Amino acid sequence: MALSLATGAARARPYDHDSTTLREPCAGDGPAIHELIAASPPLDRNSLYCNLLQARDFAATSILAEAADKAGTPLGWISGYVPPTEPQTLFVWQVAVAAAARGQGLGLRMLNALVARPALASLRRLRTTITADNAASWALFEHFARDRGAHLTREPLFLKDRHFAGRHETEHLVTIGPLHGGAR
Ligand SMILES: CC(C)(COP(=O)(O)OP(=O)(O)OC[C@H]1O[C@@H](n2cnc3c(N)ncnc32)[C@H](O)[C@@H]1OP(=O)(O)O)[C@@H](O)C(=O)NCCC(=O)NCCS
């Protein structure tokens, strides 16, 4: 069956702090998340199946922001997971805020709410990757680190030529810690 996905940008709502709720996603959110990602370049679009798995299997480490009346496209989304090889790390895969809601603190609010979940209290650090030219993303994670007095380090991880065969800019690994005080 063909899925009809309207363009997210057209249906995005302005951000209102008080009437925007944050919650864990569920599989039913998959198509709406897929739409939001598609309307948020330069994010990789991945597949709808990928978004369904994120929303179902990684709900505890992902977060969705939506208007209280639940009408329209979600306002924001963070997918994350705990890497099997790094059980004390929250790896943030993608962050997307609907165009109409950007620059008003929603990205920061979602990050803070995610790491404040009791189930994630034992995590020591946050990691993500960012391309050098994504100013909004750098500003978001730098602000997040600054607010909690955490260190932020960066190093090239996936290289343009070696890992992306020249088809994608180098992704820099960003590490922020400690997340909740204590040893890094
Ligand atoms: C990156 C993104 C998630 C930020 O979300 P947001 O809700 O707009 O961010 P916030 O309002 O919480 O702002 C966080 C910081 O980013 C800064 N910022 C926001 N948009 C910016 C822009 N276009 N250029 C530079 N800085 C920007 C804010 O000024 C703030 O920094 P400050 O407090 O030091 O001034 C959003 O711009 C987006 O969805 N972009 C497209 C997808 C993307 O690139 N995702 C990130 C890669 S995973």
PDBQT file of the ligand as one rigid body, heavy atoms in Angstrom, charges set to zero:
ROOT
HETATM    1  C1  LIG A 201      19.574  21.988  14.863  1.00  0.00    +0.000 C 
HETATM    2  C2  LIG A 201      18.134  22.192  15.357  1.00  0.00    +0.000 C 
HETATM    3  C3  LIG A 201      17.608  20.846  15.851  1.00  0.00    +0.000 C 
HETATM    4  C4  LIG A 201      18.184  23.204  16.521  1.00  0.00    +0.000 C 
HETATM    5  O1  LIG A 201      16.918  23.234  17.130  1.00  0.00    +0.000 OA
HETATM    6  P1  LIG A 201      16.324  24.612  17.709  1.00  0.00    +0.000 P 
HETATM    7  O2  LIG A 201      15.105  24.286  18.482  1.00  0.00    +0.000 OA
HETATM    8  O3  LIG A 201      16.189  25.595  16.611  1.00  0.00    +0.000 OA
HETATM    9  O4  LIG A 201      17.504  25.062  18.683  1.00  0.00    +0.000 OA
HETATM   10  P2  LIG A 201      17.350  26.025  19.946  1.00  0.00    +0.000 P 
HETATM   11  O5  LIG A 201      16.301  27.068  19.679  1.00  0.00    +0.000 OA
HETATM   12  O6  LIG A 201      17.192  25.190  21.160  1.00  0.00    +0.000 OA
HETATM   13  O7  LIG A 201      18.749  26.776  19.967  1.00  0.00    +0.000 OA
HETATM   14  C5  LIG A 201      19.911  26.148  20.435  1.00  0.00    +0.000 C 
HETATM   15  C6  LIG A 201      21.079  27.002  20.008  1.00  0.00    +0.000 C 
HETATM   16  O8  LIG A 201      21.221  26.955  18.576  1.00  0.00    +0.000 OA
HETATM   17  C7  LIG A 201      21.267  28.279  18.057  1.00  0.00    +0.000 C 
HETATM   18  N1  LIG A 201      20.698  28.256  16.731  1.00  0.00    +0.000 N 
HETATM   19  C8  LIG A 201      19.452  27.890  16.379  1.00  0.00    +0.000 A 
HETATM   20  N2  LIG A 201      19.314  27.984  15.038  1.00  0.00    +0.000 NA
HETATM   21  C9  LIG A 201      20.498  28.409  14.557  1.00  0.00    +0.000 A 
HETATM   22  C10 LIG A 201      20.985  28.684  13.242  1.00  0.00    +0.000 A 
HETATM   23  N3  LIG A 201      20.222  28.500  12.157  1.00  0.00    +0.000 N 
HETATM   24  N4  LIG A 201      22.270  29.083  13.116  1.00  0.00    +0.000 NA
HETATM   25  C11 LIG A 201      23.069  29.232  14.192  1.00  0.00    +0.000 A 
HETATM   26  N5  LIG A 201      22.663  28.988  15.469  1.00  0.00    +0.000 NA
HETATM   27  C12 LIG A 201      21.397  28.581  15.633  1.00  0.00    +0.000 A 
HETATM   28  C13 LIG A 201      20.472  29.082  19.051  1.00  0.00    +0.000 C 
HETATM   29  O9  LIG A 201      20.798  30.470  18.973  1.00  0.00    +0.000 OA
HETATM   30  C14 LIG A 201      20.928  28.458  20.354  1.00  0.00    +0.000 C 
HETATM   31  O10 LIG A 201      22.221  28.869  20.698  1.00  0.00    +0.000 OA
HETATM   32  P3  LIG A 201      22.455  29.999  21.833  1.00  0.00    +0.000 P 
HETATM   33  O11 LIG A 201      21.532  29.675  22.946  1.00  0.00    +0.000 OA
HETATM   34  O12 LIG A 201      23.884  29.833  22.167  1.00  0.00    +0.000 OA
HETATM   35  O13 LIG A 201      22.098  31.272  21.171  1.00  0.00    +0.000 OA
HETATM   36  C15 LIG A 201      17.221  22.751  14.233  1.00  0.00    +0.000 C 
HETATM   37  O14 LIG A 201      17.815  23.920  13.707  1.00  0.00    +0.000 OA
HETATM   38  C16 LIG A 201      16.965  21.778  13.090  1.00  0.00    +0.000 C 
HETATM   39  O15 LIG A 201      16.051  20.935  13.166  1.00  0.00    +0.000 OA
HETATM   40  N6  LIG A 201      17.787  21.868  12.024  1.00  0.00    +0.000 N 
HETATM   41  C17 LIG A 201      17.627  20.964  10.848  1.00  0.00    +0.000 C 
HETATM   42  C18 LIG A 201      18.071  19.539  11.178  1.00  0.00    +0.000 C 
HETATM   43  C19 LIG A 201      19.459  19.474  11.762  1.00  0.00    +0.000 C 
HETATM   44  O16 LIG A 201      20.407  20.030  11.231  1.00  0.00    +0.000 OA
HETATM   45  N7  LIG A 201      19.603  18.726  12.898  1.00  0.00    +0.000 N 
HETATM   46  C20 LIG A 201      20.862  18.603  13.616  1.00  0.00    +0.000 C 
HETATM   47  C21 LIG A 201      21.715  17.553  13.124  1.00  0.00    +0.000 C 
HETATM   48  S1  LIG A 201      21.465  16.019  14.010  1.00  0.00    +0.000 SA
ENDROOT
TORSDOF 0
